[in-house]
Amino acid sequence: MAKVEMTTIALQCTECKRKNYFIRRNKKKKYSKKLSLKKYCPHCRKRTLHKEAKT
Ligand SMILES: [Zn+2]
């Protein structure tokens, strides 16, 4: 079985700067683009843009 190193990154709301989501990704894969997703923010109580941030 291949061992896959995972890293955790946070998705941070661009409006209130809160980290609402945590996702795990393969460390070895290269991601050229930074993630930015429309997600529901419980603090803003609406869907806002969430950007990748360090945990
Ligand atoms: Zn927010």
mmCIF file of the protein (N, C-alpha, C, O) and its ligand, coordinates in Angstrom:
data_MODEL
# 
_entry.id   MODEL 
# 
loop_
_entity.id 
_entity.type 
_entity.pdbx_number_of_molecules 
1 polymer     1 
2 non-polymer 1 
# 
_entity_poly.entity_id                      1 
_entity_poly.type                           'polypeptide(L)' 
_entity_poly.nstd_linkage                   no 
_entity_poly.nstd_monomer                   no 
_entity_poly.pdbx_seq_one_letter_code       MAKVEMTTIALQCTECKRKNYFIRRNKKKKYSKKLSLKKYCPHCRKRTLHKEAKT 
_entity_poly.pdbx_seq_one_letter_code_can   MAKVEMTTIALQCTECKRKNYFIRRNKKKKYSKKLSLKKYCPHCRKRTLHKEAKT 
_entity_poly.pdbx_strand_id                 A 
# 
loop_
_entity_poly_seq.entity_id 
_entity_poly_seq.num 
_entity_poly_seq.mon_id 
_entity_poly_seq.hetero 
1 1  MET n 
1 2  ALA n 
1 3  LYS n 
1 4  VAL n 
1 5  GLU n 
1 6  MET n 
1 7  THR n 
1 8  THR n 
1 9  ILE n 
1 10 ALA n 
1 11 LEU n 
1 12 GLN n 
1 13 CYS n 
1 14 THR n 
1 15 GLU n 
1 16 CYS n 
1 17 LYS n 
1 18 ARG n 
1 19 LYS n 
1 20 ASN n 
1 21 TYR n 
1 22 PHE n 
1 23 ILE n 
1 24 ARG n 
1 25 ARG n 
1 26 ASN n 
1 27 LYS n 
1 28 LYS n 
1 29 LYS n 
1 30 LYS n 
1 31 TYR n 
1 32 SER n 
1 33 LYS n 
1 34 LYS n 
1 35 LEU n 
1 36 SER n 
1 37 LEU n 
1 38 LYS n 
1 39 LYS n 
1 40 TYR n 
1 41 CYS n 
1 42 PRO n 
1 43 HIS n 
1 44 CYS n 
1 45 ARG n 
1 46 LYS n 
1 47 ARG n 
1 48 THR n 
1 49 LEU n 
1 50 HIS n 
1 51 LYS n 
1 52 GLU n 
1 53 ALA n 
1 54 LYS n 
1 55 THR n 
# 
loop_
_struct_asym.id 
_struct_asym.entity_id 
A 1 
B 2 
# 
loop_
_chem_comp.id 
_chem_comp.type 
_chem_comp.mon_nstd_flag 
ALA 'L-peptide linking' y 
ARG 'L-peptide linking' y 
ASN 'L-peptide linking' y 
CYS 'L-peptide linking' y 
GLN 'L-peptide linking' y 
GLU 'L-peptide linking' y 
HIS 'L-peptide linking' y 
ILE 'L-peptide linking' y 
LEU 'L-peptide linking' y 
LYS 'L-peptide linking' y 
MET 'L-peptide linking' y 
PHE 'L-peptide linking' y 
PRO 'L-peptide linking' y 
SER 'L-peptide linking' y 
THR 'L-peptide linking' y 
TYR 'L-peptide linking' y 
VAL 'L-peptide linking' y 
ZN  non-polymer         . 
# 
_pdbx_entity_nonpoly.entity_id   2 
_pdbx_entity_nonpoly.name        ? 
_pdbx_entity_nonpoly.comp_id     ZN 
# 
_pdbx_nonpoly_scheme.asym_id         B 
_pdbx_nonpoly_scheme.entity_id       2 
_pdbx_nonpoly_scheme.mon_id          ZN 
_pdbx_nonpoly_scheme.ndb_seq_num     1 
_pdbx_nonpoly_scheme.pdb_seq_num     101 
_pdbx_nonpoly_scheme.auth_seq_num    101 
_pdbx_nonpoly_scheme.pdb_mon_id      ZN 
_pdbx_nonpoly_scheme.auth_mon_id     ZN 
_pdbx_nonpoly_scheme.pdb_strand_id   A 
_pdbx_nonpoly_scheme.pdb_ins_code    . 
# 
loop_
_atom_site.group_PDB 
_atom_site.id 
_atom_site.type_symbol 
_atom_site.label_atom_id 
_atom_site.label_alt_id 
_atom_site.label_comp_id 
_atom_site.label_asym_id 
_atom_site.label_entity_id 
_atom_site.label_seq_id 
_atom_site.pdbx_PDB_ins_code 
_atom_site.Cartn_x 
_atom_site.Cartn_y 
_atom_site.Cartn_z 
_atom_site.occupancy 
_atom_site.B_iso_or_equiv 
_atom_site.pdbx_formal_charge 
_atom_site.auth_seq_id 
_atom_site.auth_comp_id 
_atom_site.auth_asym_id 
_atom_site.auth_atom_id 
_atom_site.pdbx_PDB_model_num 
ATOM   1   N  N  . MET A 1 1  ? 0.841   -1.204 0.000  1.00 0.00 ? 1   MET A N  1 
ATOM   2   C  CA . MET A 1 1  ? 0.000   0.000  0.000  1.00 0.00 ? 1   MET A CA 1 
ATOM   3   C  C  . MET A 1 1  ? 0.871   1.247  0.000  1.00 0.00 ? 1   MET A C  1 
ATOM   4   O  O  . MET A 1 1  ? 1.830   1.350  0.765  1.00 0.00 ? 1   MET A O  1 
ATOM   5   N  N  . ALA A 1 2  ? 0.539   2.158  -0.834 1.00 0.00 ? 2   ALA A N  1 
ATOM   6   C  CA . ALA A 1 2  ? 1.311   3.392  -0.936 1.00 0.00 ? 2   ALA A CA 1 
ATOM   7   C  C  . ALA A 1 2  ? 0.921   4.338  0.197  1.00 0.00 ? 2   ALA A C  1 
ATOM   8   O  O  . ALA A 1 2  ? -0.251  4.493  0.541  1.00 0.00 ? 2   ALA A O  1 
ATOM   9   N  N  . LYS A 1 3  ? 1.923   4.943  0.743  1.00 0.00 ? 3   LYS A N  1 
ATOM   10  C  CA . LYS A 1 3  ? 1.674   5.886  1.822  1.00 0.00 ? 3   LYS A CA 1 
ATOM   11  C  C  . LYS A 1 3  ? 1.501   7.276  1.222  1.00 0.00 ? 3   LYS A C  1 
ATOM   12  O  O  . LYS A 1 3  ? 2.358   7.771  0.491  1.00 0.00 ? 3   LYS A O  1 
ATOM   13  N  N  . VAL A 1 4  ? 0.410   7.867  1.541  1.00 0.00 ? 4   VAL A N  1 
ATOM   14  C  CA . VAL A 1 4  ? 0.137   9.196  0.994  1.00 0.00 ? 4   VAL A CA 1 
ATOM   15  C  C  . VAL A 1 4  ? 0.198   10.216 2.121  1.00 0.00 ? 4   VAL A C  1 
ATOM   16  O  O  . VAL A 1 4  ? -0.517  10.117 3.118  1.00 0.00 ? 4   VAL A O  1 
ATOM   17  N  N  . GLU A 1 5  ? 1.055   11.176 1.938  1.00 0.00 ? 5   GLU A N  1 
ATOM   18  C  CA . GLU A 1 5  ? 1.167   12.232 2.942  1.00 0.00 ? 5   GLU A CA 1 
ATOM   19  C  C  . GLU A 1 5  ? 0.107   13.283 2.686  1.00 0.00 ? 5   GLU A C  1 
ATOM   20  O  O  . GLU A 1 5  ? -0.012  13.826 1.587  1.00 0.00 ? 5   GLU A O  1 
ATOM   21  N  N  . MET A 1 6  ? -0.648  13.551 3.716  1.00 0.00 ? 6   MET A N  1 
ATOM   22  C  CA . MET A 1 6  ? -1.726  14.519 3.556  1.00 0.00 ? 6   MET A CA 1 
ATOM   23  C  C  . MET A 1 6  ? -1.413  15.785 4.340  1.00 0.00 ? 6   MET A C  1 
ATOM   24  O  O  . MET A 1 6  ? -0.735  15.768 5.367  1.00 0.00 ? 6   MET A O  1 
ATOM   25  N  N  . THR A 1 7  ? -1.923  16.854 3.820  1.00 0.00 ? 7   THR A N  1 
ATOM   26  C  CA . THR A 1 7  ? -1.771  18.126 4.514  1.00 0.00 ? 7   THR A CA 1 
ATOM   27  C  C  . THR A 1 7  ? -3.144  18.767 4.666  1.00 0.00 ? 7   THR A C  1 
ATOM   28  O  O  . THR A 1 7  ? -4.011  18.608 3.807  1.00 0.00 ? 7   THR A O  1 
ATOM   29  N  N  . THR A 1 8  ? -3.328  19.468 5.726  1.00 0.00 ? 8   THR A N  1 
ATOM   30  C  CA . THR A 1 8  ? -4.621  20.102 5.961  1.00 0.00 ? 8   THR A CA 1 
ATOM   31  C  C  . THR A 1 8  ? -4.529  21.591 5.647  1.00 0.00 ? 8   THR A C  1 
ATOM   32  O  O  . THR A 1 8  ? -3.616  22.288 6.089  1.00 0.00 ? 8   THR A O  1 
ATOM   33  N  N  . ILE A 1 9  ? -5.477  22.042 4.891  1.00 0.00 ? 9   ILE A N  1 
ATOM   34  C  CA . ILE A 1 9  ? -5.547  23.473 4.632  1.00 0.00 ? 9   ILE A CA 1 
ATOM   35  C  C  . ILE A 1 9  ? -6.922  23.998 5.037  1.00 0.00 ? 9   ILE A C  1 
ATOM   36  O  O  . ILE A 1 9  ? -7.901  23.255 5.106  1.00 0.00 ? 9   ILE A O  1 
ATOM   37  N  N  . ALA A 1 10 ? -6.960  25.265 5.293  1.00 0.00 ? 10  ALA A N  1 
ATOM   38  C  CA . ALA A 1 10 ? -8.213  25.876 5.730  1.00 0.00 ? 10  ALA A CA 1 
ATOM   39  C  C  . ALA A 1 10 ? -8.810  26.698 4.609  1.00 0.00 ? 10  ALA A C  1 
ATOM   40  O  O  . ALA A 1 10 ? -8.103  27.222 3.747  1.00 0.00 ? 10  ALA A O  1 
ATOM   41  N  N  . LEU A 1 11 ? -10.108 26.797 4.640  1.00 0.00 ? 11  LEU A N  1 
ATOM   42  C  CA . LEU A 1 11 ? -10.798 27.704 3.724  1.00 0.00 ? 11  LEU A CA 1 
ATOM   43  C  C  . LEU A 1 11 ? -11.344 28.860 4.555  1.00 0.00 ? 11  LEU A C  1 
ATOM   44  O  O  . LEU A 1 11 ? -12.184 28.689 5.438  1.00 0.00 ? 11  LEU A O  1 
ATOM   45  N  N  . GLN A 1 12 ? -10.834 30.029 4.236  1.00 0.00 ? 12  GLN A N  1 
ATOM   46  C  CA . GLN A 1 12 ? -11.119 31.208 5.044  1.00 0.00 ? 12  GLN A CA 1 
ATOM   47  C  C  . GLN A 1 12 ? -12.098 32.134 4.332  1.00 0.00 ? 12  GLN A C  1 
ATOM   48  O  O  . GLN A 1 12 ? -11.943 32.437 3.149  1.00 0.00 ? 12  GLN A O  1 
ATOM   49  N  N  . CYS A 1 13 ? -13.084 32.566 5.059  1.00 0.00 ? 13  CYS A N  1 
ATOM   50  C  CA . CYS A 1 13 ? -14.068 33.499 4.505  1.00 0.00 ? 13  CYS A CA 1 
ATOM   51  C  C  . CYS A 1 13 ? -13.390 34.831 4.217  1.00 0.00 ? 13  CYS A C  1 
ATOM   52  O  O  . CYS A 1 13 ? -12.692 35.379 5.071  1.00 0.00 ? 13  CYS A O  1 
ATOM   53  N  N  . THR A 1 14 ? -13.597 35.340 3.028  1.00 0.00 ? 14  THR A N  1 
ATOM   54  C  CA . THR A 1 14 ? -12.931 36.594 2.664  1.00 0.00 ? 14  THR A CA 1 
ATOM   55  C  C  . THR A 1 14 ? -13.613 37.809 3.285  1.00 0.00 ? 14  THR A C  1 
ATOM   56  O  O  . THR A 1 14 ? -13.072 38.914 3.246  1.00 0.00 ? 14  THR A O  1 
ATOM   57  N  N  . GLU A 1 15 ? -14.775 37.611 3.846  1.00 0.00 ? 15  GLU A N  1 
ATOM   58  C  CA . GLU A 1 15 ? -15.496 38.755 4.424  1.00 0.00 ? 15  GLU A CA 1 
ATOM   59  C  C  . GLU A 1 15 ? -15.235 38.913 5.915  1.00 0.00 ? 15  GLU A C  1 
ATOM   60  O  O  . GLU A 1 15 ? -14.936 40.011 6.383  1.00 0.00 ? 15  GLU A O  1 
ATOM   61  N  N  . CYS A 1 16 ? -15.346 37.820 6.660  1.00 0.00 ? 16  CYS A N  1 
ATOM   62  C  CA . CYS A 1 16 ? -15.135 37.922 8.107  1.00 0.00 ? 16  CYS A CA 1 
ATOM   63  C  C  . CYS A 1 16 ? -13.797 37.332 8.539  1.00 0.00 ? 16  CYS A C  1 
ATOM   64  O  O  . CYS A 1 16 ? -13.418 37.423 9.706  1.00 0.00 ? 16  CYS A O  1 
ATOM   65  N  N  . LYS A 1 17 ? -13.089 36.729 7.594  1.00 0.00 ? 17  LYS A N  1 
ATOM   66  C  CA . LYS A 1 17 ? -11.759 36.150 7.844  1.00 0.00 ? 17  LYS A CA 1 
ATOM   67  C  C  . LYS A 1 17 ? -11.775 34.941 8.768  1.00 0.00 ? 17  LYS A C  1 
ATOM   68  O  O  . LYS A 1 17 ? -10.748 34.570 9.335  1.00 0.00 ? 17  LYS A O  1 
ATOM   69  N  N  . ARG A 1 18 ? -12.915 34.345 8.912  1.00 0.00 ? 18  ARG A N  1 
ATOM   70  C  CA . ARG A 1 18 ? -12.986 33.140 9.737  1.00 0.00 ? 18  ARG A CA 1 
ATOM   71  C  C  . ARG A 1 18 ? -12.684 31.911 8.905  1.00 0.00 ? 18  ARG A C  1 
ATOM   72  O  O  . ARG A 1 18 ? -12.985 31.845 7.713  1.00 0.00 ? 18  ARG A O  1 
ATOM   73  N  N  . LYS A 1 19 ? -12.088 30.952 9.563  1.00 0.00 ? 19  LYS A N  1 
ATOM   74  C  CA . LYS A 1 19 ? -11.785 29.692 8.885  1.00 0.00 ? 19  LYS A CA 1 
ATOM   75  C  C  . LYS A 1 19 ? -12.908 28.713 9.156  1.00 0.00 ? 19  LYS A C  1 
ATOM   76  O  O  . LYS A 1 19 ? -13.038 28.177 10.257 1.00 0.00 ? 19  LYS A O  1 
ATOM   77  N  N  . ASN A 1 20 ? -13.705 28.493 8.148  1.00 0.00 ? 20  ASN A N  1 
ATOM   78  C  CA . ASN A 1 20 ? -14.919 27.690 8.323  1.00 0.00 ? 20  ASN A CA 1 
ATOM   79  C  C  . ASN A 1 20 ? -14.769 26.250 7.868  1.00 0.00 ? 20  ASN A C  1 
ATOM   80  O  O  . ASN A 1 20 ? -15.486 25.366 8.336  1.00 0.00 ? 20  ASN A O  1 
ATOM   81  N  N  . TYR A 1 21 ? -13.864 26.022 6.981  1.00 0.00 ? 21  TYR A N  1 
ATOM   82  C  CA . TYR A 1 21 ? -13.737 24.673 6.417  1.00 0.00 ? 21  TYR A CA 1 
ATOM   83  C  C  . TYR A 1 21 ? -12.286 24.223 6.435  1.00 0.00 ? 21  TYR A C  1 
ATOM   84  O  O  . TYR A 1 21 ? -11.362 25.009 6.225  1.00 0.00 ? 21  TYR A O  1 
ATOM   85  N  N  . PHE A 1 22 ? -12.122 22.959 6.688  1.00 0.00 ? 22  PHE A N  1 
ATOM   86  C  CA . PHE A 1 22 ? -10.785 22.365 6.652  1.00 0.00 ? 22  PHE A CA 1 
ATOM   87  C  C  . PHE A 1 22 ? -10.809 21.180 5.709  1.00 0.00 ? 22  PHE A C  1 
ATOM   88  O  O  . PHE A 1 22 ? -11.659 20.296 5.818  1.00 0.00 ? 22  PHE A O  1 
ATOM   89  N  N  . ILE A 1 23 ? -9.884  21.174 4.798  1.00 0.00 ? 23  ILE A N  1 
ATOM   90  C  CA . ILE A 1 23 ? -9.831  20.073 3.848  1.00 0.00 ? 23  ILE A CA 1 
ATOM   91  C  C  . ILE A 1 23 ? -8.434  19.475 3.830  1.00 0.00 ? 23  ILE A C  1 
ATOM   92  O  O  . ILE A 1 23 ? -7.446  20.148 4.125  1.00 0.00 ? 23  ILE A O  1 
ATOM   93  N  N  . ARG A 1 24 ? -8.375  18.228 3.485  1.00 0.00 ? 24  ARG A N  1 
ATOM   94  C  CA . ARG A 1 24 ? -7.103  17.527 3.427  1.00 0.00 ? 24  ARG A CA 1 
ATOM   95  C  C  . ARG A 1 24 ? -6.734  17.266 1.978  1.00 0.00 ? 24  ARG A C  1 
ATOM   96  O  O  . ARG A 1 24 ? -7.565  16.904 1.145  1.00 0.00 ? 24  ARG A O  1 
ATOM   97  N  N  . ARG A 1 25 ? -5.465  17.463 1.718  1.00 0.00 ? 25  ARG A N  1 
ATOM   98  C  CA . ARG A 1 25 ? -4.996  17.268 0.346  1.00 0.00 ? 25  ARG A CA 1 
ATOM   99  C  C  . ARG A 1 25 ? -3.683  16.497 0.344  1.00 0.00 ? 25  ARG A C  1 
ATOM   100 O  O  . ARG A 1 25 ? -2.942  16.460 1.326  1.00 0.00 ? 25  ARG A O  1 
ATOM   101 N  N  . ASN A 1 26 ? -3.443  15.906 -0.766 1.00 0.00 ? 26  ASN A N  1 
ATOM   102 C  CA . ASN A 1 26 ? -2.191  15.174 -0.966 1.00 0.00 ? 26  ASN A CA 1 
ATOM   103 C  C  . ASN A 1 26 ? -1.029  16.156 -1.028 1.00 0.00 ? 26  ASN A C  1 
ATOM   104 O  O  . ASN A 1 26 ? -1.014  17.068 -1.854 1.00 0.00 ? 26  ASN A O  1 
ATOM   105 N  N  . LYS A 1 27 ? -0.055  15.956 -0.143 1.00 0.00 ? 27  LYS A N  1 
ATOM   106 C  CA . LYS A 1 27 ? 1.075   16.865 -0.050 1.00 0.00 ? 27  LYS A CA 1 
ATOM   107 C  C  . LYS A 1 27 ? 1.941   16.845 -1.304 1.00 0.00 ? 27  LYS A C  1 
ATOM   108 O  O  . LYS A 1 27 ? 2.529   17.854 -1.694 1.00 0.00 ? 27  LYS A O  1 
ATOM   109 N  N  . LYS A 1 28 ? 2.002   15.686 -1.914 1.00 0.00 ? 28  LYS A N  1 
ATOM   110 C  CA . LYS A 1 28 ? 2.926   15.528 -3.030 1.00 0.00 ? 28  LYS A CA 1 
ATOM   111 C  C  . LYS A 1 28 ? 2.420   16.162 -4.321 1.00 0.00 ? 28  LYS A C  1 
ATOM   112 O  O  . LYS A 1 28 ? 3.202   16.530 -5.198 1.00 0.00 ? 28  LYS A O  1 
ATOM   113 N  N  . LYS A 1 29 ? 1.127   16.279 -4.418 1.00 0.00 ? 29  LYS A N  1 
ATOM   114 C  CA . LYS A 1 29 ? 0.569   16.879 -5.635 1.00 0.00 ? 29  LYS A CA 1 
ATOM   115 C  C  . LYS A 1 29 ? 0.801   18.382 -5.623 1.00 0.00 ? 29  LYS A C  1 
ATOM   116 O  O  . LYS A 1 29 ? 0.761   19.037 -4.582 1.00 0.00 ? 29  LYS A O  1 
ATOM   117 N  N  . LYS A 1 30 ? 1.043   18.893 -6.803 1.00 0.00 ? 30  LYS A N  1 
ATOM   118 C  CA . LYS A 1 30 ? 1.242   20.339 -6.894 1.00 0.00 ? 30  LYS A CA 1 
ATOM   119 C  C  . LYS A 1 30 ? -0.049  20.994 -7.333 1.00 0.00 ? 30  LYS A C  1 
ATOM   120 O  O  . LYS A 1 30 ? -0.704  20.568 -8.284 1.00 0.00 ? 30  LYS A O  1 
ATOM   121 N  N  . TYR A 1 31 ? -0.386  22.022 -6.623 1.00 0.00 ? 31  TYR A N  1 
ATOM   122 C  CA . TYR A 1 31 ? -1.575  22.773 -6.973 1.00 0.00 ? 31  TYR A CA 1 
ATOM   123 C  C  . TYR A 1 31 ? -1.143  24.171 -7.399 1.00 0.00 ? 31  TYR A C  1 
ATOM   124 O  O  . TYR A 1 31 ? -0.696  24.982 -6.587 1.00 0.00 ? 31  TYR A O  1 
ATOM   125 N  N  . SER A 1 32 ? -1.284  24.420 -8.654 1.00 0.00 ? 32  SER A N  1 
ATOM   126 C  CA . SER A 1 32 ? -0.847  25.722 -9.152 1.00 0.00 ? 32  SER A CA 1 
ATOM   127 C  C  . SER A 1 32 ? -1.806  26.829 -8.728 1.00 0.00 ? 32  SER A C  1 
ATOM   128 O  O  . SER A 1 32 ? -1.405  27.946 -8.402 1.00 0.00 ? 32  SER A O  1 
ATOM   129 N  N  . LYS A 1 33 ? -3.065  26.480 -8.748 1.00 0.00 ? 33  LYS A N  1 
ATOM   130 C  CA . LYS A 1 33 ? -4.066  27.491 -8.410 1.00 0.00 ? 33  LYS A CA 1 
ATOM   131 C  C  . LYS A 1 33 ? -4.431  27.398 -6.946 1.00 0.00 ? 33  LYS A C  1 
ATOM   132 O  O  . LYS A 1 33 ? -4.528  26.310 -6.377 1.00 0.00 ? 33  LYS A O  1 
ATOM   133 N  N  . LYS A 1 34 ? -4.627  28.541 -6.357 1.00 0.00 ? 34  LYS A N  1 
ATOM   134 C  CA . LYS A 1 34 ? -5.145  28.555 -4.994 1.00 0.00 ? 34  LYS A CA 1 
ATOM   135 C  C  . LYS A 1 34 ? -6.644  28.374 -5.062 1.00 0.00 ? 34  LYS A C  1 
ATOM   136 O  O  . LYS A 1 34 ? -7.326  28.885 -5.950 1.00 0.00 ? 34  LYS A O  1 
ATOM   137 N  N  . LEU A 1 35 ? -7.121  27.635 -4.103 1.00 0.00 ? 35  LEU A N  1 
ATOM   138 C  CA . LEU A 1 35 ? -8.556  27.387 -4.079 1.00 0.00 ? 35  LEU A CA 1 
ATOM   139 C  C  . LEU A 1 35 ? -9.316  28.647 -3.691 1.00 0.00 ? 35  LEU A C  1 
ATOM   140 O  O  . LEU A 1 35 ? -8.909  29.395 -2.802 1.00 0.00 ? 35  LEU A O  1 
ATOM   141 N  N  . SER A 1 36 ? -10.401 28.857 -4.364 1.00 0.00 ? 36  SER A N  1 
ATOM   142 C  CA . SER A 1 36 ? -11.347 29.860 -3.882 1.00 0.00 ? 36  SER A CA 1 
ATOM   143 C  C  . SER A 1 36 ? -12.738 29.372 -4.248 1.00 0.00 ? 36  SER A C  1 
ATOM   144 O  O  . SER A 1 36 ? -13.077 29.197 -5.419 1.00 0.00 ? 36  SER A O  1 
ATOM   145 N  N  . LEU A 1 37 ? -13.512 29.163 -3.231 1.00 0.00 ? 37  LEU A N  1 
ATOM   146 C  CA . LEU A 1 37 ? -14.821 28.542 -3.412 1.00 0.00 ? 37  LEU A CA 1 
ATOM   147 C  C  . LEU A 1 37 ? -15.910 29.362 -2.747 1.00 0.00 ? 37  LEU A C  1 
ATOM   148 O  O  . LEU A 1 37 ? -15.699 30.028 -1.733 1.00 0.00 ? 37  LEU A O  1 
ATOM   149 N  N  . LYS A 1 38 ? -17.058 29.289 -3.347 1.00 0.00 ? 38  LYS A N  1 
ATOM   150 C  CA . LYS A 1 38 ? -18.237 29.891 -2.722 1.00 0.00 ? 38  LYS A CA 1 
ATOM   151 C  C  . LYS A 1 38 ? -18.797 28.889 -1.731 1.00 0.00 ? 38  LYS A C  1 
ATOM   152 O  O  . LYS A 1 38 ? -19.244 27.804 -2.105 1.00 0.00 ? 38  LYS A O  1 
ATOM   153 N  N  . LYS A 1 39 ? -18.767 29.266 -0.465 1.00 0.00 ? 39  LYS A N  1 
ATOM   154 C  CA . LYS A 1 39 ? -19.250 28.368 0.576  1.00 0.00 ? 39  LYS A CA 1 
ATOM   155 C  C  . LYS A 1 39 ? -20.087 29.150 1.564  1.00 0.00 ? 39  LYS A C  1 
ATOM   156 O  O  . LYS A 1 39 ? -19.988 30.371 1.683  1.00 0.00 ? 39  LYS A O  1 
ATOM   157 N  N  . TYR A 1 40 ? -20.907 28.402 2.260  1.00 0.00 ? 40  TYR A N  1 
ATOM   158 C  CA . TYR A 1 40 ? -21.736 29.034 3.280  1.00 0.00 ? 40  TYR A CA 1 
ATOM   159 C  C  . TYR A 1 40 ? -20.908 29.367 4.506  1.00 0.00 ? 40  TYR A C  1 
ATOM   160 O  O  . TYR A 1 40 ? -20.208 28.513 5.050  1.00 0.00 ? 40  TYR A O  1 
ATOM   161 N  N  . CYS A 1 41 ? -20.996 30.605 4.928  1.00 0.00 ? 41  CYS A N  1 
ATOM   162 C  CA . CYS A 1 41 ? -20.292 31.022 6.144  1.00 0.00 ? 41  CYS A CA 1 
ATOM   163 C  C  . CYS A 1 41 ? -21.306 31.198 7.263  1.00 0.00 ? 41  CYS A C  1 
ATOM   164 O  O  . CYS A 1 41 ? -22.201 32.036 7.150  1.00 0.00 ? 41  CYS A O  1 
ATOM   165 N  N  . PRO A 1 42 ? -21.189 30.427 8.341  1.00 0.00 ? 42  PRO A N  1 
ATOM   166 C  CA . PRO A 1 42 ? -22.155 30.535 9.439  1.00 0.00 ? 42  PRO A CA 1 
ATOM   167 C  C  . PRO A 1 42 ? -22.074 31.878 10.153 1.00 0.00 ? 42  PRO A C  1 
ATOM   168 O  O  . PRO A 1 42 ? -23.052 32.330 10.749 1.00 0.00 ? 42  PRO A O  1 
ATOM   169 N  N  . HIS A 1 43 ? -20.925 32.505 10.093 1.00 0.00 ? 43  HIS A N  1 
ATOM   170 C  CA . HIS A 1 43 ? -20.761 33.803 10.743 1.00 0.00 ? 43  HIS A CA 1 
ATOM   171 C  C  . HIS A 1 43 ? -21.442 34.914 9.943  1.00 0.00 ? 43  HIS A C  1 
ATOM   172 O  O  . HIS A 1 43 ? -22.170 35.737 10.497 1.00 0.00 ? 43  HIS A O  1 
ATOM   173 N  N  . CYS A 1 44 ? -21.196 34.925 8.643  1.00 0.00 ? 44  CYS A N  1 
ATOM   174 C  CA . CYS A 1 44 ? -21.838 35.919 7.769  1.00 0.00 ? 44  CYS A CA 1 
ATOM   175 C  C  . CYS A 1 44 ? -23.284 35.547 7.466  1.00 0.00 ? 44  CYS A C  1 
ATOM   176 O  O  . CYS A 1 44 ? -24.071 36.383 7.019  1.00 0.00 ? 44  CYS A O  1 
ATOM   177 N  N  . ARG A 1 45 ? -23.617 34.314 7.707  1.00 0.00 ? 45  ARG A N  1 
ATOM   178 C  CA . ARG A 1 45 ? -24.953 33.773 7.432  1.00 0.00 ? 45  ARG A CA 1 
ATOM   179 C  C  . ARG A 1 45 ? -25.326 33.887 5.956  1.00 0.00 ? 45  ARG A C  1 
ATOM   180 O  O  . ARG A 1 45 ? -26.480 34.140 5.609  1.00 0.00 ? 45  ARG A O  1 
ATOM   181 N  N  . LYS A 1 46 ? -24.366 33.701 5.130  1.00 0.00 ? 46  LYS A N  1 
ATOM   182 C  CA . LYS A 1 46 ? -24.629 33.689 3.691  1.00 0.00 ? 46  LYS A CA 1 
ATOM   183 C  C  . LYS A 1 46 ? -23.465 33.000 2.993  1.00 0.00 ? 46  LYS A C  1 
ATOM   184 O  O  . LYS A 1 46 ? -22.460 32.649 3.610  1.00 0.00 ? 46  LYS A O  1 
ATOM   185 N  N  . ARG A 1 47 ? -23.631 32.821 1.703  1.00 0.00 ? 47  ARG A N  1 
ATOM   186 C  CA . ARG A 1 47 ? -22.557 32.223 0.926  1.00 0.00 ? 47  ARG A CA 1 
ATOM   187 C  C  . ARG A 1 47 ? -21.555 33.296 0.554  1.00 0.00 ? 47  ARG A C  1 
ATOM   188 O  O  . ARG A 1 47 ? -21.901 34.314 -0.045 1.00 0.00 ? 47  ARG A O  1 
ATOM   189 N  N  . THR A 1 48 ? -20.324 33.052 0.914  1.00 0.00 ? 48  THR A N  1 
ATOM   190 C  CA . THR A 1 48 ? -19.272 34.021 0.619  1.00 0.00 ? 48  THR A CA 1 
ATOM   191 C  C  . THR A 1 48 ? -18.122 33.294 -0.068 1.00 0.00 ? 48  THR A C  1 
ATOM   192 O  O  . THR A 1 48 ? -18.094 32.066 -0.144 1.00 0.00 ? 48  THR A O  1 
ATOM   193 N  N  . LEU A 1 49 ? -17.206 34.061 -0.552 1.00 0.00 ? 49  LEU A N  1 
ATOM   194 C  CA . LEU A 1 49 ? -16.026 33.480 -1.176 1.00 0.00 ? 49  LEU A CA 1 
ATOM   195 C  C  . LEU A 1 49 ? -15.039 33.063 -0.088 1.00 0.00 ? 49  LEU A C  1 
ATOM   196 O  O  . LEU A 1 49 ? -14.685 33.843 0.797  1.00 0.00 ? 49  LEU A O  1 
ATOM   197 N  N  . HIS A 1 50 ? -14.611 31.817 -0.186 1.00 0.00 ? 50  HIS A N  1 
ATOM   198 C  CA . HIS A 1 50 ? -13.633 31.291 0.765  1.00 0.00 ? 50  HIS A CA 1 
ATOM   199 C  C  . HIS A 1 50 ? -12.335 31.016 0.042  1.00 0.00 ? 50  HIS A C  1 
ATOM   200 O  O  . HIS A 1 50 ? -12.319 30.394 -1.020 1.00 0.00 ? 50  HIS A O  1 
ATOM   201 N  N  . LYS A 1 51 ? -11.260 31.477 0.619  1.00 0.00 ? 51  LYS A N  1 
ATOM   202 C  CA . LYS A 1 51 ? -9.970  31.253 -0.002 1.00 0.00 ? 51  LYS A CA 1 
ATOM   203 C  C  . LYS A 1 51 ? -9.091  30.378 0.866  1.00 0.00 ? 51  LYS A C  1 
ATOM   204 O  O  . LYS A 1 51 ? -9.235  30.311 2.087  1.00 0.00 ? 51  LYS A O  1 
ATOM   205 N  N  . GLU A 1 52 ? -8.191  29.724 0.199  1.00 0.00 ? 52  GLU A N  1 
ATOM   206 C  CA . GLU A 1 52 ? -7.246  28.830 0.851  1.00 0.00 ? 52  GLU A CA 1 
ATOM   207 C  C  . GLU A 1 52 ? -6.339  29.605 1.827  1.00 0.00 ? 52  GLU A C  1 
ATOM   208 O  O  . GLU A 1 52 ? -5.804  30.663 1.497  1.00 0.00 ? 52  GLU A O  1 
ATOM   209 N  N  . ALA A 1 53 ? -6.189  29.057 3.005  1.00 0.00 ? 53  ALA A N  1 
ATOM   210 C  CA . ALA A 1 53 ? -5.313  29.678 3.992  1.00 0.00 ? 53  ALA A CA 1 
ATOM   211 C  C  . ALA A 1 53 ? -4.619  28.593 4.789  1.00 0.00 ? 53  ALA A C  1 
ATOM   212 O  O  . ALA A 1 53 ? -5.061  27.445 4.819  1.00 0.00 ? 53  ALA A O  1 
ATOM   213 N  N  . LYS A 1 54 ? -3.531  28.968 5.433  1.00 0.00 ? 54  LYS A N  1 
ATOM   214 C  CA . LYS A 1 54 ? -2.840  27.985 6.263  1.00 0.00 ? 54  LYS A CA 1 
ATOM   215 C  C  . LYS A 1 54 ? -3.582  27.782 7.551  1.00 0.00 ? 54  LYS A C  1 
ATOM   216 O  O  . LYS A 1 54 ? -4.190  28.714 8.077  1.00 0.00 ? 54  LYS A O  1 
ATOM   217 N  N  . THR A 1 55 ? -3.540  26.580 8.063  1.00 0.00 ? 55  THR A N  1 
ATOM   218 C  CA . THR A 1 55 ? -4.273  26.273 9.299  1.00 0.00 ? 55  THR A CA 1 
ATOM   219 C  C  . THR A 1 55 ? -3.561  26.862 10.501 1.00 0.00 ? 55  THR A C  1 
ATOM   220 O  O  . THR A 1 55 ? -4.026  26.709 11.630 1.00 0.00 ? 55  THR A O  1 
HETATM 221 ZN ZN . ZN  B 2 .  ? -17.774 35.012 6.828  1.00 0.00 2 101 ZN  A ZN 1 
# 
